Structures are given as C-alpha cells and as structure tokens.
Amino acid sequence: MKRTNSFIFRIFRIPIKSTRRLYPFLIVLFVVLFSALSSKAQDPQFSQFYSNPLYLNPAFAGTSTVPRIVSNYRNQWPSSGNTFVTYNISYDQYILGMKGAIGFQTLYDKEVNGNINTVQSSFVYCYHVRVNDRLFFTSALQAGFILKQFNTRSLIFPGMINQENGTITDNYAIPVESGQKIFPDFTFGMVGQQDNVFFGFSLGHLTQPNQSILEGDRIGNLPMKYTLHVGAKTHDFIRELFSKGFSFSPNAIYQQQGVFKQLNLGMYLVTNSITFGAWYRNNLSARPDAAIGMIGYSTPYMQLGYSFDYVLSDLSIYSMGSHEISLIFYLGKSLRKRYYYNTLRIPTI
C-alpha cells in the first residue's frame, strides 16, 4: 500500500510533506465513493456548464479571484406549448481566513407550464488545498432543501374524456390531489487542477430523498446524480485575426441519474473578451441528442453568454430546441497571487 501511494504521488509530483494536508480529502473521497457504488426523475439540465459552476459541481465555489454572482435562464422547447423553464442564481467567494470558500444557490424549475414546480436552495462550503505551485484540490459539501409542488387541477385524465363525443367532463374524481413536499438534500464534490488540466466529480442527492406526494409510494425516490468532468486550456496563441491572443479548451462531461445517461463533448475558443463554444450531446444511443452553439462576451466586471440547443434526436419535430442565457457579475478587487490558493483557469461559458 505504501508503494502504491508513493507511486501515485510521484505521478502528480506531490511532495511527501504535503500529503498530510490531503488525508481528510482521501478519507472523505473513499467513503463517498463506497456509498455511491452501493446505491441505485431527472434534474434540470443546463448547456452553459461552466457559467453555472455550483450547479455543475459545488467544489467550484471560490474558484474565481473575486466574489461572483451567477444568474441563469433556460427555456426548453418553447415552440411546443409545454415549456420547461428554469431560473438559477448563485453567489460564491473565496475567504482567506478559512482557506476555502462559501456559496449560496437557489434554483426554480417550472415543468409543463407549471404543473410541477421545484425550488432548490442550498449552502456550500468548499475547502481548498494547495499541494504545490502546479497542483491543488477543492472539496465541497452542499446542503439545503428541495420543495416540490404538484398542480393536478389542469391535468386531463382518461376518465374525464367522454368516449362518444370526446368532450371533457368535470364530474370525475381526480386520482391524485395537488400538493407539495419539502425534504433535505445533500451534494458532495471535488475538483482538482494540475497545470492547465482540470478535473472533478460530484455526487448529488446523496440520501436519495423520497419526493412523491403519494402515501406508500416506494418508487418516488430521487436518484443519485453522478457527474464526471475533465477539461484543459491550451497556451495562448497570437494570430493576426486575434491580435490579443486566443486559446482552446477541450472538455468532456459525463452525467448519470437513474437510467438517464449523458455524455457531453465540447470545445471553447477563448479570447480576452469573446468566447465561442460548441458541444455535442449524446445519451449513449446510436442517434445523437443535440448540438449546442454558444457565444459569450466578457469584461473584468461581467460576462454575458447565450447558447442554443439544436435537437438531433427523434424529439426534434416536437422540441424545436432550447434557449439559454447566463449573466455573471464579478465583484470587488482580485486577491493578491501570494494569497490566492486556487487558480483554476477555465472558460466560464
């Protein structure tokens, strides 16, 4: 075991003296992964992954040199008449005295024109460990609650339809009453970076809470959500077309929740003020799910991004794509480099 550990530390060039600071990370990592392997509804999804960092992985808290406010809006399938609209807002900042970061996040999701509404609100604590000048890790725990509201009054059940003339009658006992349910929710995440390569994972809904409003419903548990992500940022290039320099950033994100599996492969072209992005999404089937195009504009104080999902699956006739907008505000002055432990250099669109 000692030989294996020293081999791993040599791969990442971790000084043996620095490994003591990683012991809490390793203990939590093995415990969480063991519980995940022993366990078995789908969350709202966003296409601008890094413009909603705490939603992708709470361990991104504090990975900006200044405090930031992140807001997101997604309108999925607006042309179908049964829209799925999601709003998100979050705040995070690095705190020197804690050698870590805190964050807050609130999400509101409206499904099928408001028949199902979800509110998620949570607090994030993220601890940062700087191993050396080239390698560091962050680890975060996100804790909060989820409120589910079900509105069945606007739904039409088969028993409400007159089989002779097709009219709808109100003289029918609806089998499911409107209601709401609130329950606690927890997520764990880790992020690391060596040089220009960043990587991480998160485990959402650790307790797999029951979200059903039906008494005795044993299949209403919210499945655990697994997220794995890896990316890199190339060195800056100087060309006449981009006189201020530009870089590329390839990325891959895998997510699984219950039977739902999704692989996202993307590439960013990053300049000082403009970022272009293209992603390919596949649900691990023969036919791709969607192609995503993005564009963003940034200044030292804010960033604005827009993306469009062009559906390639069998739902293309019904869905007509999705629109997403992100707006990020950067507050205050940047921390001095000698105090700043986490230097993640990732595109945020």
N, C-alpha and C positions, 0 to 999 in steps of 0.2 A: 504493500500500500504506500509506503514511504517512497519507493522508487517511482511508482505511478504518479504521485503528486508532484515530485520534483521534475518529472518529465513534462507534465502539463505546465508547470510554472516556467520551464525553460522555453516552451513554445511561445508563450506570451511575454517572455523576458521579464518576469516578475521577480524582483529581489526577494530573497527568502525572508529578510527582515520585515518586508511589507506584508507578508502573508497573514500575520496575526490580525490585521485590520479586516481581512476577508473572512475570518472564521464565522462571524454572525451571518454573513451573506450565504456561505456554503451550507450552514445548518438549516437556514430557512429555505434555501433552494431545494435541498433534498427532501425535506418534509413536505413542501408544497407539491413537488413533482410526484412523490409517492402517493399522496392523497388524490391527485388528478388521475393517475393511472388506475386507481381502484374504483373510480366513479363512472357513470354512463354519460317552441316559439322562437324564434329568431329575433335578435336585436336589430334596431335600425342601423343602416349602414351609410357611411359617407364615402365619397370618392376622393376628396381632398384630405388624404390621410394625415399628412404632417401639418395641415392647417387646423387640425383638431387633435392636438397631441395627447391630451389627457384621456380622450376617448379611445385612441388607439392603444395607449399604454400609459398608466398613471406614473410610471417611472420617468417620463419625460418632464415631470414637474421640475422647474428650476433650471432647465437646460437652455435658457436664454440669458444673455448678460444683463438684462433689465427685466423688471416685472412686466407682465403682458396680460392683456385682456383679449380673449379669443371669442368671436361670435360666428355662428354658422347657421345657414338656412338651406334646406334641401326640399325640393318639390319633386316628388317622384310620380311619374305617369300623369301629368296634369291634363292630357288630352282625353283620358279615358272616362272622366266624370267621377271616378272613385279615387281620389287623390290620397297620397301618403305624404304628409308634410311634417318635417322635423326641424325644431329650433334647438340650438345649443349655445350656451355661454359658459366660459370658464375664466379663472384667474389663477396665475401661479407666479411665485417669485422665490429666488434663492436667498437664504438668510445666513449671513456669515457666522453668527454665534452658534447656530445649530449644525453647521456643516451639512446642511441639507436644505430642503425646500418644502413649502406648503402650497396647497392648491384647493380650489373650490370649483365645483362643476354642477350645472343644472341643465337638464335636457327635457324638452317637451315634445312628445310624438303623437300625432293625430292620424289614426288609421281609418281608411274607408269613410272619409268625410265626417270623422268624429264619432263613429260608433264605438271605437276603442281609443281611449286616451291614456297616455303613460307619462308620468312625471318622475324623473330620476334626479336626486340631489345627493351630493356626496362631498366629503372632505378627504384630502390627500395629504399624506406625509411621506416625503421622499428623502432618503439618506444617501449622501454622495461620498464615495471613497475614491481618492486619487492614489493609484498604486505607484505610478511614476509619471514622467512627462509625456509618455505615449499611451498609457492605458489607464482607464478609470471605469468605475461601475456606479450605477444608481439602483436603488431598490425601494419600492414604494408599496404602501398599503392604502387602499381606497375603501372608505366605509361610509355608508349612507342608507338611504331608503328608496323604495320604489312604490309609487302609488298607481294602481291600475283602476281605471274607470270604464265600466261597460254600459253602453246605452243600447238596449234592445228594442226600444219603442219604435224605431224607424225601420226595423228589420221585417221582412216578409217570410213567413214560414209556410211550408206546403199546405198545412191545414187551413190556411187563411184564403186559399185560392179556390173559387168555385169551378169545379171541373167541367161544367156545362157551358158557361159563358166567359170564363176567365176573369170575372170580377173578384175583387178582394174584399173580404168581409172583416169587420172588427169584432164580430162575435166569436172570438176564438181565444182560448186560454193560452197565453204565451208560455212555452215550457221553461223559459229562462227569464228571470226578472233582472231589471237593471240593478247595478250595484257597484261597489268599489272595494278594493282591498289594498292594504298597505303592509309592507314587510321589509325587513332589513336586507342589505345587500353588501357584498364584500368582493374586492378585486385585488389581486397581487400582481406586481410586475417588476421586471428587471431590464435594465438597458446597459450596454457596455460599448466602449469605443476604443479601438487601437488605431492610431494614426488616422487615416481617412476612412476607415471601415467602421460602421456602427451596426449594432445587432441587439436583439432583445426578444422577450416573450412576456405575455401576460395571461393570467387565468381569471376570467370573470365569473361572477355568480358562484363563488366558492361553496356556499351552502346549498345551492340549487333550491331556492325557496319555492313554495307552492303558491302559484299566482291565480288559481282557479277560484271562482266565486261559488262553485257548486260543492255542496257538502259531500264528503266522501270521495271526491274526485282524486284518483291516485295517479293520473297521468298529466296533471296540471303543473308539474314541477318545471321551473325554468332551467333548461340545460346549461351546463357549464360551457363557457366560451373560451376557446383556445386561440391565441394569436401568436404567430412567429413572424418576425420581420428582420430583414437584413438589407443594408444598402452601403453605398460607397460614394465618395466625392473625388473626382479627378483633380489634378493640379490645374491651375488656371492657364488658359491658352490666350495668346494675344494674336488677333487677326484684324485685318482692316475693317471687316464687317462689324466686329465688336471691338472698338478701339480701347475700351476699358477692360477687356478680358472677359472670358467666359469659362465655364466648366460643365462637365456632365456628371450626372448622378444616377446610376442604375439602382433599382430597388426591386425587392420581392417581398410579398406579404401573403402569408397563409393563415386562413381563419377557418375554424370548425366549431359548430354549435349543434349538438344533436346529430341528425342525419345531414345537416347542411354543411357542405364543404366548399371552400372558395380559394382560388389561387389568383393573386394579382401580380402582374409583372409590368414594371414601368420604367420610364426614363425621363429625367429632367434635364433641360438646358438652362443653366443659371447664369445670368449676368448681374451687374450691380443693381439694376432697377427692374428688369423684366425677366420673368421666368416662364418657360414653356414646358408643358408636360404632356406625356402620352402614356396611357395604361391599357393593358389587355386583361380582361377579367374572364375567368373560366371556372365553372362549377364542377370541374373534374369530369366533364362529359365530352362526347365527341364533338358537339357543337359549342362554339364559344358563347359566352353570356353577353359581353358588351365590350365596346371600345370607348375609351374615355379621353377626351381632349381638354387641356387646361391652359390657362394663361393667367399670369399674375403681375401686379405692379407693386413695387415696394420702395419705401424711403426709410431713413433711420427711425422714424416715428410710427409708421403704419405699413400695413400690407393689405392689398385687396386682390382677391382671387375669384375666378369664375371657371366652372367646369360643366361639361355636358356629357351625359352617358348616352351613347347610341347603342340601343339594344340589338343584339345579333341572334338571340335565341328565338324560339317559337312564339315568345310573347311580344315580338317586335310590332306586330299589327295592332296589338291591344295597348301597349305601353307608351309608344311614341317618345321614349327617352325620359331623362331626368335632368333637372337644372339644380346647380348648387353654387352658393355664394359664400365666401368667407371674408371676414374683416378682422384684422388683428391690430391692436394698438400697443406700442412699446412705451413704457412709462419710466421716467427718471433717468439717471445717469448710469452708464455702464460701470460695472465693478472693475477695479484695477486688476490686471492679469495675475499679479502675485497672490491675490486673494481669491481669484476665481478658479474653483476646482474643476468645474465641468465645462468643457469647451466643445460640446457637440456642434459639428458643422454640417447640418442637414438642411436641405431646402424645405421651406415651410408651406408649400402649396400642395 
